[in-house]
Amino acid sequence: MKTASRPAPLTAQVQAYQGPLAWRHFVDWLQEDGVISQDEADRTIARCSQGESSQPPLVRLAAVGILRQSDGQPLDLDELTQFLARRAGLDYMRIDPLKVDAGKVGDVMSANYAERHKVLPVLVGPSEVVVATSEPFIHEWVGEVERQSRRKVRRVVANPLDIKRYTAEFFALAKSVRAAVKTGGTTGVASFEQLVELGKSGRQLDANDQGVIQVVDWLWQYAFDQRASDIHLEPRRDQGVIRFRIDGVLHPVYQVPPGVMNAITARVKLLGRMDVVERRRPQDGRIKTRGPNGDEFEMRLSTLPTAFGEKLVMRIFDPDTAIKDLAALGFTPHDAERWESLVQRPHGIILVTGPTGSGKTTTLYSTLRRVATEEVNVSTIEDPIEKIDPALNQTQVQPQLDFSFAEGVRALMRQDPDIIMIGEIRDLETAEMAVQAALTGHLVFSTLHTNDAPSALTRLMELGVPAYLLNATILGVLAQRLVRTLCPLCKQPDERGTTELLAEAVKPWKINSGNYRPYKPVGCVDCRMTGFRGRLGIYELLTVTEAFRAQVHEGASMGALRKQAVLDGMRPLRLAGAMRAAEGLTTLEEVVAATPPLT
């Protein structure tokens, strides 16, 4: 949430103005301050005078498309709101819902009061409450709110559509939580489970009557709107915490009583076809739902018993990001060409390595989608199935039925596959089955948890796979990381970023610093003042050549394997990241934090 610096004192004319904002007055102010020309003001007045409208003045004027005098571009709603704030002598705020404690909003005023006066409390402190308004020249309510809340009121100007939207959302959420608590949130879990069980009935549920159901629905819609990749429900001793992971960083969203947290977890487990009663062991599930714009979202669910209850993590698979082309994933032309040649091979093993949350799933699904034509049979064995894809034949590992990765691959071998994807190689048996599949003419994709690409070979040998079998089957290894990308709207050139710092980061490598354009994060409302928006993959791709096979056969050290991989065209992770920093897409600090050091 961002507030602008306090503007200059009001003019006498504006100070004298009282009452609801009128569009005609606003147009006159724009013309007086030189924002628009006289001709544009006349055109706008003539157009708006043709009929009446129930829309707020700022919304109506934004729809008309008033052209700015300086560059001829139309003024959007946020720009008009900022101008209004300057004329009224108040701060402008763009509401960031992640920074608003919705539970405290209802303590300051009622929903009806907020709607009637077109105001919304956004920050509630011990001695001050910040209230957003789109009518800065109406302030009769201020004294009443100060007496009721026993706090000083500080007014800010915000977008009227944001105020209307978040007024409905925040008060509805607070009402749902209060209803859930009243139903039995303070007494334990049993009554909530009874409430949640209503979801099993075939009748239409009324969200207004089912507080827990409404909270869950709000939670999902809110997460989709905020571009969250994960939703964390974390039980604590006093208050359960809800957090969103956005661009790789966790943000606190809301706190709820323990009983309500348990009920929310039970509701999600029910929808994910998990055992609601079982709380002593981890469980996995999945849910498919729709986002605000109608797109289908898949969520992978995972529960874990903790000291104060079940921790639930929902991983969101955005349809816009689940399947990407190589350029969108972050591949450089150098690596994209080498990766394309690898995946076109008829048989062998291709490994993708990296820590949890490094984008391995997205890379694999994007690659499998490219090779899954009508002429080939692509089958997967996963634990769990990350994303349902109609072009793939996907199978879920079920350890309770003695159906492991190795058993799954063994079964897939009898299904006439062309391409097999194994979710993860965890043990010798699975590794041996992957090797067997590759030796019998199949192209095998799989993941492995190692820090870099060359380590994958030594990891497999540590599991017990002989070197000669690795030489016969491994085609290449892709190691990857995700780094945050700079917000394109607010990033600025970094004067401190010198070529010496770049050279130090990639030592002993050398990088062409002639085109080095370092940028630094600044922060704006679009990136939530973080300076970063979105993430980008960085890769190191090892291709197994005859020279590399010779090193593996001779039992060479990790250093020798890495050196040979570099000679064969591999660019280390940190070097690949430094090149992205040199292009101004991310920062050197992000790259250093995400990648292993160069040796």
N, C-alpha and C positions, 0 to 999 in steps of 0.2 A: 504494500500500500504506500502510495507516495503523496506527499503534500508539497505544494510549491512554496517557495519563500514568500513571506508576507509582502504584498505589493505596497505601492505608494498610497498616501492618504487619499480619501475619496474627494471627488469634486463636489462643489456645492450643489450642483444639479442632482447628482446621484444621492447625496445625503438627504436631499429634500424628498426624493422619491420614496413612497411607501405603498405597500399593497402587492397584489399578485403581479407577476411578471407578464407584460403584454408584448406581443411580437412586434407591434409597430414601434414602441419605445426602443426595443432592442435593435431594430434595424437602424433607427436614428442614431443610436450610440455607436454602432459599427461605422456609420458614415462619418460621424463627428470625429472619431479617433483615427480616421484614415485607413481603416481595415478594408472597406469597400468604397467604390466610387459612387458619385451621385446618381449616375445612370443605373448602376446595379441596384442601388437602394430603391429607385423609382420602379424598376422592373420587378423587384421582390414585392414591394407594396402592392403593385397592380395585380400581381399573380395571387397573393394571399387574400386580397380583398374580394376575389371572385366568389368566395364561399366561406362558410364557417367550418371549424374543425374542433373536435374534442381532444385532439392531441396537445401535449404540452408545447408551449411556444418554441422551445429549443428543438424539439423533435420535428415539429412542422417546418421550421426554417432549414434544418439539416436536410430534410426530404426535398425541399425546393432546390437546393444546390446553389447557395450563394457563392459567387466567385470572388476570391481574394484579389484585391487590387494589385498587390505586388507581383504575383506570378500567374494569376488567372486560374488558379486551382480552386475547386469547391471546398468550402469550410465544412468539416465533418462535425459530428455531435460533440466529441471531446474538445475540439478547438473552440466551438461556440461556448461550451461550459467553462473553459479556462478564461475566455474573455469576460464572461459574466462574473466570475470570481474576482477578476482584476477590477471591474467596475464597482463591485460591491465591497471591495476592500477586505475580502476574506481569502483564506487559503483554498486552493483547489485540491481535491483528493479523488483519485481513481480507486475505487473500492477493490481491495484484494480479499476475497472471502476467506483465504487461508489465514489472514491476520485478524479476523473477527471472531471473538468468542461468542458464538450464537447463544450459548446458555445464559449469558449475562444481558443480552439484548432485552429479553422479556422482563428483567428486573427493573429496567429504567422506565419503560412505558408499555402500554398494551398495543397489540397489532392494530386495533381500530383507531387508536390515537395516532399511531405512526402514519397510517394510510390517510387519515383525515387531514393531517398537517403536512403530508409529503416529506416526512423526515425519517431518519434511521440512525439509531445509535451504532457507532462502528468501533469505538474504543472506550472501554469503561475502566477508569483508574480509581484509586482510593479517594482522590479529591477532585477529579475532573472527568467529565464524560464528553467525548467528541461526537457531535451529531451532524450527519450529512443532510443537506437540504438542497433542493433545486429552486427554492423560493427564498432567496436571501433577504428580500425586502419585507418579509413577514416574520416578525419575531415576538408576537404576543405569547407564544407558547413557552418561551425560554424561561421566564420566571416560574411558571407552573412546574416545569421539569426539574428546575433547580431545587424547588421546595420538596418535590416528591422524592428525588434521588439523593438529596442532601449533598450534591456535588455541583461544582461550577460547570456551566455549559460552554463549550467552545464550538462554534459553528464552522463548518466547512462546506464548500459547494461541490456537489457531485452530479454526475450524469443522471438525469431524471429516469431513464430506462433502467439503469443499474439500481437506483433506489427502489423502484417499483418491484423489480425482480427479486432482489435480495431481501426486501421486506417480507415478501411472501415465503421465501425459502427459510430464512432464519427463524421467523416466528413459528412456522409450521414445524420445523425441526425441534425447537425448544418445547412446543406444545406436545409433540410426540414423545419426547423424552420424559416430560413431566407426567404424561398419561401412563407411560410404561412404569415409572417409579410408583405412581399412585396405585397401579394394578398389583404391584407386589415386588417392586424392585429392591426394596430394602429388606425384604424378608427371606430372600433366597431365590433359588432357580425354579422350583417346582411350578409355581403359578405361571411363570413365563413360558415354561415348556407347554403348559396347557394352552396358553394363548397362541403360541407358535403352531401347535398341532392343528389349529383351525385352518391352517394353510393346506392341509390334506383334503379338505372338503372340496366338493366340486363347485360349490356356489361362488359367486363373485364376491370378493372381499372388498370392503370399504376401507380405503387407506386412512380415512379420518378416524375411523373407529379402532383400527389396529395400529397402535403406536409403533410397535416394533417393526412391523411390515413397512410402515412409512419411513422409518429411520433407515432401514436397509435400502429401500428404493432411492432415497435421497443420497445415500452414501455412494451408490454406484453412479448415478447421474452426475454427481459432483466430481467424482474421480475422473470420469470420461471428459468432462468439461475442462478439468485442470491438467489434462495430458499426463495423468499419473500412470506409472508402469506397475506399481504394486500398492495394495492397501494392507496396512498392518493393524490388526486388532490385538492390543496388548493388555492383558489383565494386570492390574497393580493392587496393592493393598487397599488404598483408599479410593482411587478413581481409575477406571480403565481409560487407556489412551488410544485414540485413533490417529494414525499417521499415514501420509501419502509419500511415496517415493516419486519425485519428479526430477528428471534429468540426472538420476543417480544419487540425489540427495533427499533425505527424509525430512518432511515438514509436519509438525504437529497440526492437527486439524480440529479435534474436539475431544473433550473429556466427558465420560458418562459414568454413572454409578456402577459398581461391580455387577449388581443384578441385571441391569440393562445390558451391560457388555456380554454377560452370559446368554441373555436372550437373543441378542443380535447374532452371536456365534451359532446358537442353536438354529436360528432361522436360516442362516447361510448354509449350514451343514445339511439342513432338511432339503433345501433347494438343490444342493450339490449331490443328493442321493447318498449321503454319508450316514453313518450310524450316530444318531443324535444322542443316544444314551451313553455310548462308549466315550469316555474322557481320559482313559488311562494310557492309551497308546496313540501314536501318530496315525493320521489318516490322510488320504488324498481324494480329491474329487474334482469335478469341473462343472461349470455353469455357462450357458450361452444366453445372452441377453442383448438388448438393443440400446444404443446410445441416443443422445438427444436428437441427432440428425437422422435416425433410422438405421444406421449401420449396425451390423451384428458384431458383438464383442464376445470373445471367449475368455473365460477366466479359469485359471488353474488354482485349485484350493489346496492348502496344506495346513494341517493342525499339528500342534506340538504341546504336550502337557507341561505346564510350568507350576511354580510354587503357588500361584494365586488363581489358577484356572487354565483354560486352553488358549494358547496363542494361535491366532488364525492369520495366515497371509494369503491374499488373493492376488495372483499375478495376472495382469491384464494383457491380452494379446490384441493390439490394435490392428484392424484389417488394413489400415493405411501403411503400417510399418512391418507387418509380418512377412510380406512378400515384396522384395525390392530388387531392382537390377543392381549389377555390381558397382556401378558408379555411385548410386545412391547409398550403398552400404559403406562406401568409403575407400574402395579399392583404387589404387593408382593405376594408370594405364599399363605400367610395367608389370604389376602383379595381376591385374585383370586378365591380361593376355596369357600369362603363365597358368593361372587358375582355369581358364577356359580350356586350354589344351589338356590339362589334367583330367577334368571331368568328362572329356570326350573319349577317354581311354576305355577299351572294352572290358578290362578286368584289372583287379588289384585293389589295394586298400588306400583310402584317402582319409586322413585324420584331421580333426579340428580340435585344438587345445585352447585352454584358457580357464580362468577361475569362474565361479558362479556369477552370473549376471554380466558376462563379457560379450554377449551377443552370439554365442555359438548356435543357438536354436534358430535365430533369424537367418544366419548365414546358411545353415544346412537346408532349411525349408526353402529359402530363395533359390538355392542351387538345385535341389531336388525338383522344384517346380519347373525349372528350365529344362531339365533332362527328362521329365515325365511326359513323354509324347505318347500317342496312341500305339506306337510300334513297340513299346517296351513295358514290362511289368515292374513297377517300383513298389517294393514292400518295406515296411518299417517294423521294428520291434522296439518299444519305448517304455519308459517307466518314470512318470506317467506319459500318456500321449499329450504332447504340449499343445498342439493345434490340429484340429480336425481339418483335413484337406481332401476334397473329393477326388483329386487326381492320384492319391496314394492309397495303398492298402495298408492300414495301420493296425498294429496289434499291441495290446497292453500286457506288460509283464505282470504276473500274479504269483508272488512268492508263496502265498498261503496254499496254492494248488501245485506247488513244486514246478511252476512254469517260469523259469528264469530266462535271462538273455540267451544263455547257451542253448536251452531247450527251444526257445523261440527261433533262433537261427537254424537249429537242426530241423525244425518243422518247416520253416520257410524254404529250405533247400529242396523240399519235395513239392513246392508250389510253383515250380518253373519260373523263378524270378530272374530278371536281368540286373536289377540294381537293388541292393539291400542297404538299409540304414539301421545301424545298431545304436540305440540311445547312448550307451556308455560302455566302454570296456573297463570292467572293474576287477576281473580275476583271470586266472590262467585259462580256465575252461572257455570263457567267452572269447578270449584272445585266440585260442586254438580254433574255435569254430569260425571266427572271422577269417583267419588264415586259410582254413579249409574251403570256405566259400570263395575266397579270391583265387585259390589254386584250381578250383573247378569251373572257372570262367565267369565269375560274377564281379561286378563293381561294387565295392563295399565302402560305405561312409560310416564313420563313427566319431565319438568324442573321447577325449582323454584329459585328465586334469594334470597338466604340467605347466611350468612357468614359461617355457619357450618351445620352439619347434624341435630343435635337436634333442631336447630332453625326452621327447616322446619315444625315440628309439631305445634309449637306455632304460626307460620305464618299462617298456615291453620286454626287454631282456631280463630285467629284474623280476618280472612276473614269471619268467621261465620259458619265453619263446626263443628258440634258437636263432642265432644270427643269420644262418643260411635261409631260414624261412622268411625272415624279415626282408632280406635282400630279394627274395623271389616275389614278394607280394606288395610291399609298401611302395606307393607311387609318390606320395608327397605328404607334407604336414603343414597345416595352416595354424599359426598361433595368432591370437587376436586380443585386443583390449578395446574398451570404450572410453573415450574422453569427451568432456563437455565442450560444445562449440560456443564461441562467442556470439552474443546477441547482435545480429546485424544492424539493429536500430540504434544501439547506444555505444558500441565499441569505439574506442578512440586510439590513435597511434600512441604507442608506448615509448616515451623518450628514454626510459631506462633500459630498454631492450637493445643491447649492443651486440655486434657480431662476435665480440669476445665471449659473452655469456653463451651464445649459441655454440661456439666452437668448444667451450668447456663442457657443455652438456653432452656433446657427441664424441668427445675425445675417446679413443684415438682416431676416430673417423674424421674425415674432412667433408664439409658440405659447402656447396656454392652459396656464399652469403651475399652475392651481388644483388639478389632480388629479395633480400630479407626485409619483410614489412611487419614488424611486431605490433600487435594491438593488445590493449588491456581492457579488462571488464570494467564497466562503469555502473550500470544498473539503471533500469527504467521500469515503468509499470508493466510493460509486456513481458519482461523476464523476471518479475517479482523482485527487482532490485538486486538480483544475483549477478547480473552481467553475462549470464550464460543462458542459452536456449537451445535445447536439443542435444543429441550426442552423435558422435562420428566414430566409426571403427578404424582402428589402425592395425596393420597386419604385417606378419613376417611369414613368407611362404618358402618352405624348403622343398625342393624337387630332388628326388633320389636319382642321381646319375651313376654311371659306371664307376667314376672316381669315388663317389660317396659310398657305394656298395663295397668297394675295396677297403675303405677305412673301417666300415662296420665289420667286415670279415676278419680284419686284423685285430679287432678289439681295441680300436683307438680310443683315446680319452675324449671327454666331452669337449675340451678345448680344440682338439684336432677335428672332431666332427663339425663343430661350429665354424671353424676356419674353412673347411672344405665346402660347407653349405654356402658360405659367403662367396667363395670363388665360383660357385655354381649359379649365383645370381640372387641369393637371399639378402634382403635388407633387414637388419635387426629392428625390433619393435621401437626402440627409442629413436633410432634414426628415422624410421617412417613417421613417427610422431613429430619429431623436430622439423621435418619437411612440411608437415601440416601447419605447425606453428609459424614457420617462415612464410607460408602463404597467407597468414592472418586469420586462419580458421579457428585456432585455439591458442592457448598460451603455453609457454615452455614449462611453467610450473605444473600445469595439468598433465603434461606428457611425462615429466619426471616422476610425478606421484603415481602414475598408472603403469609404468613400464619398468622392467628389471634393468639394472645398470649394464652398460656395455663392458665387455671384457675382451 
